[in-house]
């Protein structure tokens, strides 16, 4: 299995991708007649996996899907899947746990993790409705061969109470440099947290703001309203936050142009000419470059380029490239960490080769 090749969705253009990097829709389902994965016996878990894998293999377009036991994945493959958001980094490697990946990389499923089945669809930009259509089409096809656990009172039954009902979680990943640099991010997110939203830093925090200005916005619960109404709430919330980001970054530049330009120009120079770039530094640089791009301070670059780099500069993805033996790294760069940091700089600089500074008019 070569999960590093499954990269189609994040190299595409998407709606509102000046702020919204990606959308994700996940459906949680459990098979009727079996305990949840947290309490299930291994024999029953094997049966669940077999039923789900067979449902994919006997369904529509089975040639598009690859079914894999977690025990068959090498450590690097598992780390790549974790970096893609397909499995949790701490996911167990028992043979009765598994994953399903569609060949275009836009859809995946986990088996016997928190729930028996979690189907996730990924799209570029703010387009959760497209991800939902893809996920529902797969769920509908699978339901012809397996019975999902549900009740008239609670809807679909899931291992976590907050997922019961529709079983859907919808989220959007946003880059919010204007709100962060303008010291408005906490206030903006508190408003959403108080209105049924959950917003948190995507790559962890550095000080009081998320690394790279990246935040994941989702609904706090799956229990309120239909799939369509939940999707609409998230989309409206993300669009509102994106509008606020656009307004704030323009105001920030109008009030502090020299400081903004200094941050952007330092970032482009470092990104284009540094010989070693660590992961944290890379994510931070990409966030500041996105600010510069959207303020028209940079040329020769598109938002989709920066979105793709967020995945390509991660350690496991770089290790996969190095393991292929086709990349030449200088002989004096010997340690694993140094080689990763060197390759990370090379990957960034290949994408930024035509990028340049546009001076203030």
N, C-alpha and C positions, 0 to 999 in steps of 0.2 A: 504493500500500500504506500502511495506517495501523496499524502495529504497536502504537501506544499504546492502541488500543481492545481489544487482546487481553489482558484483565485478569481473566478469570473466576476462575481457580483461586485467586488469592491474596486474594480477598475472601470466601472460604468459611471456615467453621469446620472444625477438624480435631482429631483425637485428640491429647491432651497438648499442646495449643497454648499452654499457659501457659509452656512452655519450648521446645518444638519448633515452629519457625515453618513449616518445609516439608520435604518429602521429594522426592528426585529419583532416578530410575532411568534409566540410559543404556545402550543396547546399541550396540556397535561391530560393523559388518559391512563386508565387502569383497566385491566381485564377482569370481567366478572368471574367470581368464583375463586379468586386467588387473594392471598394477603398482600398488603403493600410491601415493597422491597425491604423496608426496615425490619420487618418481622417474618418475611417469607423463608421457607426452608429451601435449601439449595436445589433439591430435586424439582420442586415446584417452579423455582426461578429458571431452571433449565427449560422447563416446559413452556413457560411464558416467552422466553427468548426464542424458542423454536417456533412457536405460534406466530410471533411478530415477524421474524425473519421470513417464514413461509408466506405470510400475508404480503410482504413486499415482493418476494420472488415470484408469486403467482398473480400479482396484480397488474395494473396497467403499466406498460413500458418497463418491465423488470430489468431490462438491460441498462437502464439509467442508474440503477442503485447498486451500491457495494455494501454488503453486510459484513461486519467484522466483530469478532469477540475481542474484548479488551485485553484478554490474555495473549492475543496474537500480535498486539502492538508492541513495538520496541519502545524504549523510553523516549527517544527523539520524536517518534510519531505521536506519542501521547502528548508531549509538550507542545508540538505544533497545533494539535487539535485544541489544546487548552488556550493557546494564544489566539486561535480563531474564535474562541467563545463557544465551541461545540461541546466540550466537556469541561467540568470543573478540574482545576489543577490537582485537587485531592481525590479525584474519582478513583474508585477501587479497580483493581485489575483482575477480579475474579472472572472465571470463564463464562459465568452466566450473565455477566454484564456485557453490553455490546453497543455498537453504534451503526447507524446507517447513513451513508452520504450519497447524495445525488451527484451525478457527474458534472453538472454545471456549477456546483458549489453553492447554489442559492438555498438549498434545503438540506437539513440533516435531522437525525433523530437519535435519541439515547434510549437504551433499553435497560431496565432494572437499575436505574440510578435512584433518584428520589421517588419517581413514579415508574410504573411498568414501561410507559412510553411517553416521551416528550418530543414533539415534532416542532422544529424551529425553522422559520423562513427568514432570510436576510435580503434586504434590498438597499440600494444606494439612495441617499437623500431622504427626504420626508415622504415616503411612499408605503406606509404600513398596509394600506388597502391591497396593494399588489401582493405583499407577503402573505396577508390573510387569505387571499384567493388561492394561492399556491398551497398553503398549509391545509385549508379546508378541503381542497380537491384530493389531497393525499389521505386525509382522515376519512373522508367519505368512501374512498376506494377500499381502505383497510377495513372499514366497518362491515363490508360485505363478507369478510372472512373471519373476523374476530368480534366478540361482543364486549363493548365497553361498559364499565360499571357506572350506573347512574341511578338517581332517585327522583321521583316527582317533586319532592320538597326541596332538595338541595342541588339538583342538577348533576353534573358529572362529579363523581367522588374522587378525591385526590388525597395524597398523603399529608398535605398541608392545608389547613382550613382556609387560609387566605386564597388558595388556588381553586377551591370548590366553586361550583356554579358553572360558569362557562369553561373553566379550566384554562382560560387564555391569559397570558401576560403579553402586553405590547409595550415597547419601549423605543426610545430614540436616543442616539448618541449625538451630542452637540458640542461644538467648540465655541467657547464664550470668552475670548480674550478681552473684549471691550468691557464686559461686566466685571471681570476679574481685575483688570488694570485700573478700572474706575472705582474699585472698592465697593461695588454694588451687588456682588454675587450672593453674599449671605442673605441680604434683604430680598433679592429676587427669588431665591430658592425657598426661603421661609414662606413666602406667599403660596407657593405650590404645595409645599409640605402640609400646609394648613387647609388645603382644598382637595384632599384625596390623591395627591401625587407623592411619589417618592423620587427624590433627586439626590444623587451622590456622585462623588468623584469617581472617575472610571479607572484611572491607573494609580489610585491611592493619592495621598496628599503630600504636599511639600509646604510646610508652614500652614497657612490657612486656606490655600487654594489647591485645586486639583492639578496634578502634573499635566502640562500641556493645555491647560484650560478646558479639559475634557470632562463632560458630565453626562450621566445616564439619567434620562427622565422616563419614569414609568408610572402606571397607576398603582396605588397602594393595595388594591384588592381586585380579585376577579369576580366578586359576587354581585356587583351592582350593575344591572342593566344587560341588554343584549350585546352580542359580539359587536354589532355595528355601532351601538351607542358608546361602548367602551373605546372602540377604535376612534370614533369621532372626537371624544373627549381628549384622548392623548394627542391626536393630530392638531386639534385646536390649541391645546396647551403648549405643544412644541412650537407651533407657528407663532403664538403670542410671545414666547420666550425668544424666538429668532428675531422677531420684529424689535423687541427691546434691545437685543444685542446689536442690531444694525444701527439703531438710534444712538445707543451709548458709545459705540466705537467712533461714529462720526463726531459726536460731541467731544469725546476724548481727544481726537485729533485736532479739532478746532481750538480747544483750550490749551493743549500741551503738545503742539506739533513737533517741537525739537526733541522732547523726551520719547515720543512714539517713534520718530524716525531713527533715533539713536538705537532703540531696542531692535527695530526691524533691520537696520543696516548692519549692526553687530551680528545679528543672527544669520543674515545671508552670507556675510564674509566668513563666519565660522563654518557654516554648513558647506560652503563651496571649497574651502581651502584647508580645513583641519585634516590632519592625517589620522587621528583617532577620535571617535565620537562614542561615548557611552550611551546606554539605552535611555537613561533619564534625561541626559542632555539632548538626545535626538528628539524625544517627545516634546520637550520644552521648545526647541528650535522650530519644530514643525508648527506648533501652536502660534508662535510669534510670526512665522512666515505667512501663515494664513491671515493674520491681522494685516500684515503689509500688503498681501495680495488683494484683499478686499478693500483696502484704502487706496488702491492703485499706486502704491509705492514700489511695486515690483512688476516686472514684465517677464514674458517667456515661461509662464507657469500657470497651471490650472488647479482648481480645488481638488479635482479627482486625483491629480498627481500626489498631493499631500495626503489624501485619504489612503491611497494604496501604500504609501511609505509607512504609515502607522503599523501596518502588518508586516511589511517586508524588512523592517529594521529590528524586529524582535529576535531574541537570541536563538530560539530553536529554528526559526526560518533561516537565519544566517548559518547555523550549524549544518543544516540540510544542504545548503549551497556549497559550503566548504567540503562536506563529505563527498560531493560529486567529483571533486578533483579537477574541475575545469577552471577554477579561479586561481590566479597566480598572486600570492602575497609575498612581499619582500622577505628575504632570508633572515634579516635581523629581527623580524617580528615573530617571536617564538612561542610565547605563552598563549594558552587558549583564549584568555580574556583579551589580550592585545590583538590577537587575530580577529576576534569577533568585532572589536572596536574599529579595527582597520577596515574590515569588510563593510561595516555599517557606514563608515565615511564614504567608501567607494560607491555603495548603492545609492546613497543620498546624492552624491555628486554626479552620478550618471543621469539622474532625473533632473537635477538642477543645472545641467550644462548650458542651457540656453537662458537661464534666469539672470536677471540683471536689475540694477537699481534704477528707478525713475525719480529724478530729482524733483524737488518741490517747484511748482510753477510760480 
